[in-house]
Amino acid sequence: MQRQGSPPLFRRGPPVEIRLAALVTLSVILLVLDAQFHLLEPVRRAISIGLYPFQRTVMAPRDLTRQFTEWLDAANNNRAENEALQRQRIELSQVTTHAAQLAAENAQLRRLLGVTDTVDQATVVVEVLYEPADSFQQRLVFNKGSRDGLAAGMPVIDEGGVVGQIVRVTPQASEAALVTDERVSVPVQVLRNGLRLIAFGSNTPGRMEVRYLAANADIQEGDTIVTSGVGGLFPAGLPVAKVLTVERDTASGFARAVCEPLAHPERHRHFLVLQVDVARAGSELKEAESGGSQ
């Protein structure tokens, strides 16, 4: 029987098993030689150089996305840091301002405590709640009222002198008219010579007036006027104002003095209210007026 086989034109090479064995043997030899002598290192370098452009092209979208994300993160971090620094700067400024304000208030309170040594009446420390927005009345509203022992008519002072007088009282608050208010009058005397006068509020902001003076009254620019104690509401000897100008009218026979208050209520928040006996002072004044009318 004739053996069937492939035609010479389509004759195959070595069998697959032989080729596989040869390739495995070659691979093992190459592995051993490369491990011992690094013979394939130049080949690997050449292949890596050839593949690098393709690797960069494939990885470009990932790198761009990463760079964009990092840029956004950096921008957000910078903005957050700037906001934190700005907030910290504002907070530090507020703390510094608050500390300076507390130091000023403490210094003023110490001066007020020193004032209590010069007066005989009991005192109540009050704090300004607000200043009414009224251009025709110069008032201050305090945080204490009748339940703290305050009453209408009691004088208000600071370390500079007389500030004003309580005119309205509620259980929780009180309202005071400043000495520059036109509705306020204070019995005073010239410290230099004891001349008794009446000082009134003025329609000029921050000024007081001494009216109805005789043209030859002994009052001069620079004189200090203090409370005289007449009437009993304002204790004697409290500083009130300093005379700025004296206007004498020889034709009418009268003079007028313009004064600047020694107290500065616009600079402070805390004041002292003198707890004078308002009822007793009022009765004494009525008795004096009735005696004078008889």
Secondary structure as UniProt FT lines:
FT   HELIX           8..10
FT   HELIX           16..37
FT   TURN            39..40
FT   HELIX           41..115
FT   HELIX           116..118
FT   STRAND          123..130
FT   TURN            135..136
FT   STRAND          139..142
FT   HELIX           146..148
FT   TURN            152..153
FT   STRAND          155..158
FT   TURN            159..160
FT   STRAND          161..169
FT   STRAND          174..178
FT   TURN            179..180
FT   TURN            182..183
FT   STRAND          185..190
FT   TURN            191..193
FT   STRAND          196..201
FT   TURN            205..206
FT   STRAND          208..214
FT   TURN            215..216
FT   TURN            221..222
FT   STRAND          224..227
FT   TURN            230..231
FT   TURN            236..237
FT   STRAND          239..249
FT   TURN            250..253
FT   STRAND          254..261
FT   HELIX           265..267
FT   STRAND          270..274
FT   HELIX           278..293
//
